[in-house]
Amino acid sequence: MAIYSLATGVNHRTAAFAYRGGSPFDKRDSVSNAVLVRHPQGDILIDTGIGRSIGSQMEQFPFLFRLGTDLVQLQPAADQLDAAGYDRKLLRCIVLTHAHWDHVSGVPDFPGVPVLLTAEEYRFIDVGGFGTETARSMKATAAFQGYAFDPVPYLGFDQSRDLYGDGSIVIVPVPGHPPGSVGIFVTPPGDLVWQLEGLLEREGRPWFEAKQLGEDRVAIQQSLLRMSAIATRYPQITIVPAHDPRGYASIRELSRAALR
């Protein structure tokens, strides 16, 4: 097995945007990454990050959101894979942590590849406001496939989904952002929080952001407590908040040389 990070975009924000109690003067980069996990039974891509069609996708968003979004587009995940000489036939599926625009933007760049998400998240696409408009526009063309969790506990979670049945990739429910959000454990080496402080200080997003995204504050707090307990009890586990560049520091970036 091997795991690689693919940086596809950066949104220039502040800590105040990312978690309650953050300073409006503390500048933070909010990254949008995809993660390639290579596995003998077939590779997976965790989220897709910002895709080739982000320009037209952004036009679907409210004016004020676009005005406050300082997004710098990097190379889409599909182009990075092609540039590295990756054989796309090895890609078994895309696993979404959730269906917000900055996690699904690149789905159309992988036609025919199954896109796995929880049944709850698939239903949320239709009611998630502008945050899921991008996913909503793909429902007729993307190969979305819902799945359920098994009643098998994993690291304090009551349910889990062992993707390959060998413990190497285990998906757990972390509801709240949105209701069908998941966390993914990869052994060896979605977005419960945007910055690491949100987990360590057990602080969710500011009220305005949470309201706009339709978050369940109670569910978020419960998920934060579970993940915080895991971080404390198992310091050897690297926690990767979806939009915090520090979390990806230990993950090798994809390149042609890396795939050799």
N, C-alpha and C positions, 0 to 999 in steps of 0.2 A: 504493500500500500504506500501511497504518497499523497501529499496534500499541497495545493498551490493556490496562491492568492492572485486574483485578477482585478486590479483597480480600474474602474470604469468611469468614475466621476467624483468630483469633490464639491461640496456645498459649503461656502464660507459662512459660518455662523458664530454665535457666542455661547458661552457656558449657560447663560440664562435661558437660551432657547432649548437646550438639551435636557436640563434637569432642574427641579425646584431648588432654589438656593444658590444657583450658579450666577456668577457675576456677569453683568452685561458688558463689562470691559475686558473680559477674558476671552480672547478670540480662539475659536476652535474650528478645526476642519471636520466636517461631517462627511465621511467617505461613503461611497456606494460601490461595494465590491461583490464579485462573484467568487466562489471557491470551488476549485476542481478537486475532487477526491478520486484517486485512481484505486481500483479494486479488481482483483482477479475475476470476479463475477460480473464486471461491468462498471464503468466509471459513472459518477454522478456530478452534477453541477448544482451547488447550493446557491439558490437565487441566480439572477442574471445581471443585476446591476443596470446601468444605463446602456440602452441599446442604440442601434443605428437610427431609429425613428423618433428619438426623443424630441426633435424639433416640432413635429406635428403633434406628438403626444402632449407637449406642454401647452399647445393652443387650446386644449380641452379644459385647462385649469382656470379658476377665477383670476381676474386681473390682479387683485391685491396679492394673491399668492405668488403669481409670476413676478410681480414687482419686488417682492421680498425674498426671492429665490436667486441667489448668486451662484448658479451652478456652472462649474467648469467641466465640460465633457472631455473625457479621456478616450482611449481606444476601446471600443466595445469588446465584450468578452469573446464573441464569435470571431472577430478579426484577430484578437490575440491568439486564440487557439489555432487559427489558420496560419498566422505568421510563425508560430512555434512548430509547425509541421504536425500538428495533432490530427490523428485519424478520427473523424467524428463518428465513425461506425462503432467506436469503443464507448461512446456516450450512451449509457443505458436510460437515464432520465434526468430531469431537472426537479429538484426538491425545493419547494418554496417555504421559507420561514413564515411568510404571510404575503398577502396580495396587494400591498401598497405599490404605487407607481414606480418607486425607485428600486423595487426588488423584482418587478416583472417586465420592466421596459424592454429588455432584450429578448423576451420570449419569442417574438416573431422572427428573430434571427436564427432560430433553431426549428425550422418547420418539420413537423412529424415527430419530434422528440416528445415523449410523454412528460407531462408536467404534473407532479404529485403535490397535492395539498389536502388538508383535512376537509371533511365534509362540511364542518362548520364554517370554514374559511370560504369554501366555494359558495355557500349560501350568502355569506357576508358581501361578496363581490357586488351583488345586486342592490345592497342597501348602504354601502360604505361611503357614499358621497363622492366628492371629487378625488379622494385618495385612492379609490378603486376604479375610477373611470377608465384608466388604461387597461386594467384587467378585464373590465366589463366589455370593452370594445373588441377584445380578443376571443370572447366566448364562442363565437361561431367558427373560429379558425384554429385556435390553440388546442392541443391534445390534453386538456385538463382531465385528471383522473383523481377522484376522491379516495380517501382511505380512512380506516378506523383504527383506533388503538386497541391493543390487546390488554387484558387484565393482568399484566405482568409488571410488578413494581420495579423501579429502577432509580437508584440514588435518591430515594425519598419521594419520587413521583409514583402515584398509584397505578398509572397506566404507561405503556410504552409501545413502540413499534420497532422491532429489530429488523432493519431493512433486508439484511442478507441472512439472518438467522445464525450469525457467528459472533455477534456482539461488537462488530467493528464499526457499525453505523447505527446508532440508536436514536430514535426521534421521541421526544416527550412533549406533552402539552404544556404551554406556558401562556394561558389565555389572558386577555385584557388588552392587548395591542396587536391586532384586534382579537375577537373571540376565538378564532381558530389558529392563533399564533403558535409556533412550535420552537423548541430548542433542539439542537442536533449535537449529539456527542459522537466524536470521531476518535476511535482508538485503533492503532496508535496515532500519533503526534500528540433571530432568527433574528427579534429585536425588541428583546424585552426592554433593554435600555439602549440609549444612543451613545452615552459616554460611560466610562468605567465608574465614575463617581456615583452615577445613578444606582449602580449595584452595591458598591461598598457602603454608601451612605443611605441605601434603601430609599432613594428619592426618585419618584417617577417624573414624567415631563411636567412642565408648567401647566397651569389650569387651561390657558387658551389653546395650547397645542393639543392637550388631551381632549378638549372639547371638540376641536376641529376634526380629530381623528376618530372620534366616537369610542374612546377607551372606556373600559370598565375599571374604575379606580380600585374597587375592592379586589377584583381578580388580579390586577396589576400588583397590588401590594402582597397578595398571597404568593404570586409567582416570584416576586423579588425576594421574599423571605426564604423560599425554597432554594433559589440560586445562590443567595448570600450564604446560606448554611453550607452548601456544597463547596463554595469558594473557601470558606473557613476550615471545613473539615478535611478537604482534599486540596492542599495548596499546590500539589503537583499538576492539577488540571489547569490548563490555560483557558480563561474565560475570554471570549471574543464578542463584545457588544458589536452589533452589526455595523454601526457607523463611527466607531472609535478607531482611528488609525493605529493607536498603540496596541490594540488587540491583535493586529495582523503582523506585528513586528517579528514574531517568531515563526511565521509561515512563509515559506519560500515563494518568491514571485515566479510566475510562469515565464518560461523562456524556452527557446529551442534547445539550449544547452541543458536546461533542467530536465527535459524529457528524455534525454539520452540515457 
